[in-house]
Amino acid sequence: MTAYRARLTESDIRRLIKSDAEDERAAVAHKLCRSIDRMPLDDADRAAAQKILALMAADAAELVRRALAVTLKASDLMPRDIARRLIADADSVALPIIASSPAFTDEDLIEIVRAGSAVRQNAVAARPNVPRDVATVLAAEGCESAVRTLAANDNADISEAALGVVVDRFGQSAEVVAAVAYRQVLPLSITERLVALASDAVREHLVTRHALAPEVAIQFADFARERATIDLIDQARVSNDLPAFVVGLRARKALNGSLLLRALARGQMALFEHALAELAGTPHHRAWLMVHDAGPLGLKAIYDRAGLPPRLFQAFRAGVDTWRALQAEGGDVGGDVFRQRMLERFLSQRPNAAREDLNYLMERLDRAPKDEGEAAIHAA
């Protein structure tokens, strides 16, 4: 224990034991804890250090116990028995340990949650990692503020069932709904439930960040007065199953020339291809070949077979040609910059499209730098 004793003098330990001044003992406790935590310790050193920690945990002064808790709150040197002793202490001592200590088992944390203290539940919910079993109990039994903290913690392992319980219990709380909605990953079933509960701003985040089932996306597109609330083209871009999304659009009579022209003008070639395949009753690979046929007949044949309006064909032709030209220039055809350039170049050709479609595309052009990244501002 040579290195250890080099920094922890016998004088320090005597001052910790014998000093009558609480402030002095707390300062010594802080120094000892910092030194202990920084020193490389062998088994004998660790055992000796933990005896000192036990001495601090039993000190009559709250300041000393708090110095121990704050300084070693995230240290793996803290033994479980001492950590459990500290959580039975005052909140000023217990909360740092509850929020950070790796000493606890899942059962320890569940016991803290079930004890019912709101501030302690919040401390558990905010931990750097919240195991699934602990998150499940918090979701079912925690107070509203703790559940909100849990939902906002992307390092909490919350099961789909537990998220459902959160929505069941606190679906009328705007704060809880928002916290769940802004999680990095959400199950589809939870996303769809939240859309009906969320504010307009949170709903827009949900439908642009997380893919919805086609039926739900269309339902809210029909319901919303503002296109910004939900955009089926944006939904198609984040859909994990584009063919199923297209089938859903057709079932709800939303798969029409207007939607497809808007999608194509925004660079959504995959949506356009799958939509033509669905409307024409042909496999996607065949529709792809006809759309990208370098000759003049392929696109016209699949377009007519799909039953799209003849008056719009030249606009679609311009869109496909624009997409192909930009693709030849290089770059990621799925990226924000490509979509911005596609929209700009398409509109510069003054396509023969309905006024409402052109208004929509101009609106998206105006919004694009904010919505789709600063890089789009500098697109060629």
C-alpha positions in Angstrom: 0.0 0.0 0.0 3.0 2.2 -0.6 1.5 4.6 -3.1 -1.7 4.8 -1.1 0.1 5.7 2.1 2.2 8.3 0.2 -0.9 10.4 -0.2 -3.0 9.4 2.8 -1.1 10.3 5.9 -1.7 8.9 9.3 -2.4 12.6 10.3 -5.3 12.7 7.9 -6.9 9.6 9.3 -6.4 10.8 12.9 -8.1 14.1 12.0 -11.0 12.2 10.5 -11.4 10.2 13.7 -10.6 12.7 16.4 -11.5 16.2 15.1 -14.5 17.7 16.8 -15.1 20.1 13.9 -17.6 18.8 11.4 -16.3 21.0 8.6 -12.7 19.8 9.2 -13.8 16.1 9.2 -15.8 16.7 6.0 -12.8 18.3 4.3 -10.6 15.4 5.3 -13.2 12.9 4.1 -13.3 14.6 0.7 -9.5 14.5 0.4 -9.4 10.8 1.5 -12.1 9.8 -0.9 -10.5 11.5 -3.8 -7.1 10.0 -3.1 -8.7 6.5 -2.6 -10.5 6.7 -5.9 -7.5 7.8 -7.8 -5.0 5.3 -6.4 -4.3 1.9 -8.1 -5.2 -0.5 -5.3 -4.4 -4.2 -4.8 -6.7 -6.4 -2.7 -5.1 -5.5 0.6 -5.3 -1.7 -0.2 -8.9 -2.0 -1.3 -9.8 -3.8 1.9 -8.1 -1.1 4.0 -9.8 1.7 1.9 -13.2 0.2 2.4 -12.7 0.2 6.2 -12.1 3.9 6.0 -15.2 4.3 3.9 -17.2 2.4 6.5 -15.8 4.7 9.1 -17.0 7.8 7.1 -20.5 6.2 6.5 -20.9 5.8 10.3 -19.8 9.4 11.1 -22.3 11.3 13.1 -21.9 14.4 10.9 -24.1 14.6 7.8 -21.4 16.7 6.1 -18.9 13.9 6.4 -21.4 11.3 5.0 -22.3 13.7 2.2 -18.7 14.2 1.3 -18.3 10.4 1.0 -21.5 10.1 -1.1 -20.7 12.9 -3.5 -17.1 12.1 -4.0 -17.5 8.4 -4.6 -21.0 8.4 -6.1 -19.9 6.7 -9.3 -17.0 4.8 -8.0 -16.8 1.0 -8.2 -14.8 1.1 -4.9 -18.0 1.7 -3.0 -19.2 -1.6 -1.5 -22.8 -2.5 -1.8 -23.4 -2.7 2.0 -22.1 0.8 2.4 -24.1 2.1 -0.5 -27.2 0.5 1.0 -26.5 2.2 4.3 -26.2 5.5 2.6 -29.5 5.3 0.8 -31.2 4.9 4.3 -29.7 8.3 5.1 -31.0 11.8 4.5 -31.7 12.8 0.8 -28.6 15.0 0.7 -26.5 11.9 1.3 -28.7 9.3 -0.5 -29.5 11.0 -3.8 -26.0 11.2 -5.2 -25.5 7.5 -4.5 -28.9 6.5 -5.9 -28.4 8.5 -9.1 -24.9 7.1 -9.9 -23.5 4.2 -7.9 -22.8 1.0 -9.8 -23.0 -0.9 -6.5 -26.7 -1.5 -6.6 -28.5 -4.6 -8.0 -31.7 -4.3 -9.9 -33.5 -5.5 -6.8 -32.0 -2.6 -4.8 -33.2 -0.1 -7.3 -36.7 -1.6 -7.4 -36.8 -1.4 -3.6 -36.0 2.3 -3.8 -38.7 2.9 -6.4 -41.3 1.0 -4.4 -40.5 3.0 -1.2 -42.4 5.8 -2.9 -40.2 8.9 -2.5 -40.7 11.0 -5.6 -37.2 12.6 -5.5 -35.6 9.1 -5.1 -37.7 7.7 -8.0 -36.5 10.6 -10.1 -32.9 9.8 -9.2 -33.3 6.2 -10.2 -35.0 7.2 -13.5 -32.1 9.5 -14.4 -29.3 7.0 -13.8 -26.7 6.6 -16.6 -28.3 3.2 -17.3 -31.7 2.0 -16.2 -32.1 -1.8 -16.6 -35.3 -3.1 -18.1 -36.8 -4.6 -14.9 -36.2 -1.4 -13.1 -37.7 0.6 -15.9 -40.8 -1.6 -15.9 -41.4 -1.0 -12.2 -40.9 2.7 -12.6 -43.3 2.8 -15.6 -46.0 1.0 -13.6 -45.5 2.5 -10.1 -43.4 5.7 -10.4 -44.9 9.1 -9.9 -45.5 11.3 -13.0 -42.3 13.3 -12.7 -40.2 10.1 -12.4 -41.9 8.5 -15.3 -41.3 11.7 -17.4 -37.6 11.5 -16.4 -37.5 7.8 -17.3 -39.1 8.5 -20.7 -36.6 11.3 -21.4 -33.6 9.0 -20.6 -32.5 7.3 -23.8 -30.2 5.1 -21.7 -33.2 3.6 -20.0 -34.1 0.2 -21.4 -37.9 0.5 -21.6 -39.8 -2.3 -23.2 -42.7 -1.8 -25.6 -45.1 -3.1 -22.9 -43.7 -0.7 -20.3 -44.0 2.3 -22.8 -47.6 1.2 -23.3 -48.2 1.4 -19.5 -46.7 4.9 -19.5 -49.1 6.0 -22.2 -52.0 4.3 -20.3 -51.1 6.1 -17.1 -50.1 9.5 -18.3 -51.4 9.9 -21.8 -53.1 13.1 -20.8 -49.9 14.6 -19.6 -48.3 16.7 -22.3 -44.9 16.6 -20.7 -44.9 12.8 -20.4 -46.2 12.4 -24.0 -43.5 14.7 -25.3 -40.8 12.9 -23.3 -41.8 9.5 -24.8 -42.2 11.0 -28.3 -38.7 12.4 -28.4 -37.0 9.1 -27.5 -34.5 8.0 -30.1 -36.2 4.7 -30.8 -40.0 4.1 -30.5 -42.0 0.9 -31.3 -44.5 1.6 -34.1 -47.5 0.7 -31.8 -46.4 3.5 -29.4 -45.8 6.0 -32.1 -49.3 5.5 -33.5 -50.8 6.0 -30.0 -48.9 9.1 -29.4 -49.9 10.8 -32.6 -53.4 11.0 -31.3 -52.3 12.5 -28.0 -49.5 14.8 -28.9 -49.5 18.5 -29.5 -49.0 19.7 -33.1 -45.3 20.3 -32.6 -44.7 16.9 -31.1 -47.0 15.2 -33.7 -44.9 16.7 -36.5 -41.7 15.4 -34.8 -43.3 11.9 -34.6 -44.5 11.7 -38.1 -41.2 12.9 -39.6 -38.9 11.0 -37.3 -40.7 7.7 -36.8 -42.5 5.8 -39.6 -46.2 5.3 -39.1 -48.5 2.6 -40.6 -50.0 3.9 -43.9 -53.5 4.0 -42.5 -52.5 6.2 -39.6 -50.4 8.5 -41.8 -53.3 9.0 -44.2 -55.8 9.4 -41.4 -53.8 12.3 -40.0 -53.0 13.8 -43.4 -56.7 13.9 -44.1 -57.4 15.3 -40.6 -54.8 18.1 -40.6 -55.5 21.4 -42.2 -51.8 22.2 -42.5 -49.6 20.1 -44.7 -46.8 20.7 -42.2 -48.6 18.6 -39.7 -48.0 15.5 -41.6 -46.7 14.9 -45.1 -47.2 11.5 -46.7 -44.1 12.0 -48.8 -42.0 12.4 -45.7 -43.7 9.4 -44.3 -42.8 7.3 -47.3 -39.2 8.3 -46.9 -38.9 6.9 -43.4 -41.1 3.9 -44.0 -39.4 0.5 -43.4 -41.7 -1.2 -45.9 -42.3 1.0 -48.9 -44.4 -1.5 -50.9 -46.8 -2.0 -48.0 -46.9 1.8 -47.6 -47.9 2.2 -51.2 -50.6 -0.5 -50.9 -52.0 1.4 -47.9 -52.0 4.6 -49.9 -54.0 3.0 -52.7 -56.5 1.4 -50.3 -57.3 4.8 -49.0 -57.5 6.4 -52.5 -54.5 8.6 -51.8 -52.2 7.1 -54.5 -52.9 9.7 -57.2 -51.1 11.8 -59.8 -50.8 14.8 -57.5 -49.1 12.9 -54.7 -46.7 11.1 -57.1 -45.7 14.3 -58.9 -44.9 16.0 -55.6 -42.9 12.9 -54.5 -40.9 12.8 -57.8 -40.2 16.5 -57.7 -38.8 16.0 -54.2 -36.5 13.2 -55.4 -38.5 10.3 -54.0 -37.9 8.0 -57.0 -38.4 4.8 -55.1 -41.9 5.9 -54.0 -42.7 6.8 -57.7 -41.4 3.4 -58.9 -43.4 1.4 -56.4 -46.5 3.5 -56.9 -46.4 2.8 -60.7 -45.8 -0.9 -60.1 -48.9 -1.0 -57.8 -51.1 1.0 -60.1 -50.1 -0.9 -63.2 -50.3 -4.3 -61.5 -46.7 -5.2 -62.5 -43.7 -6.3 -60.4 -41.4 -3.5 -59.1 -38.4 -4.7 -61.1 -40.4 -4.4 -64.3 -41.7 -0.9 -63.4 -38.1 0.1 -62.6 -36.9 -1.0 -66.0 -39.6 0.9 -67.8 -39.1 4.1 -65.7 -35.4 4.1 -66.3 -35.5 3.0 -70.0 -33.4 5.5 -71.9 -35.8 5.3 -74.8 -39.0 7.4 -75.1 -41.5 4.6 -74.8 -40.9 2.8 -71.4 -42.0 5.6 -69.1 -45.0 6.4 -71.3 -46.2 2.8 -71.4 -46.0 2.2 -67.6 -47.5 5.7 -67.0 -50.5 5.0 -69.2 -51.0 1.5 -67.8 -51.0 3.0 -64.3 -54.0 5.2 -65.3 -52.4 8.5 -64.4 -53.7 11.7 -66.0 -52.4 12.2 -69.5 -52.1 16.0 -69.0 -49.4 15.5 -66.4 -47.2 13.2 -68.3 -44.8 15.9 -69.6 -44.3 17.1 -66.0 -43.5 13.5 -64.9 -41.2 13.1 -67.9 -39.4 16.3 -66.8 -39.1 15.0 -63.3 -37.6 11.7 -64.4 -35.1 13.4 -66.7 -34.1 15.8 -64.0 -33.6 13.0 -61.5 -31.5 11.0 -64.0 -29.3 14.1 -64.9 -28.6 14.8 -61.2 -27.8 11.2 -60.6 -25.3 11.3 -63.4 -23.6 14.3 -61.7 -22.9 12.1 -58.7 -23.8 12.4 -55.0 -26.2 10.5 -52.7 -29.6 10.4 -54.4 -31.2 9.9 -51.0 -29.5 12.8 -49.3 -30.9 16.2 -48.3 -28.7 18.1 -50.8 -29.9 16.0 -53.7 -33.5 16.5 -52.8 -33.0 20.2 -52.6 -31.3 20.4 -56.0 -34.0 18.1 -57.5 -36.7 20.4 -56.3 -35.0 23.6 -57.5 -34.2 22.2 -60.9 -37.6 20.7 -61.4 -39.3 24.0 -60.6 -37.0 25.9 -62.9 -38.4 24.1 -65.8 -41.9 25.5 -65.1 -43.7 22.1 -65.3 -47.3 21.9 -66.4 -48.7 21.0 -63.0 -51.8 22.0 -61.0 -51.5 25.3 -59.1 -51.9 23.6 -55.7 -49.1 21.1 -56.5 -46.8 24.0 -57.5 -47.7 25.9 -54.4 -46.9 22.8 -52.3 -43.5 22.4 -54.0 -42.7 26.1 -53.6 -43.6 25.8 -49.9 -41.3 22.9 -49.5 -38.5 24.7 -51.4 -38.9 27.6 -48.9 -38.8 25.3 -45.9 -36.0 23.0 -47.1 -33.0 24.8 -45.7 -34.6 24.7 -42.2 -36.0 21.3 -42.4 -33.4 19.4 -44.3 -30.1 20.9 -43.2 -27.9 23.9 -43.7 -26.0 22.0 -46.5 -29.0 22.4 -48.7 -28.6 26.2 -48.6 -25.4 25.9 -50.5 -26.6 23.3 -53.1 -25.7 24.1 -56.6 
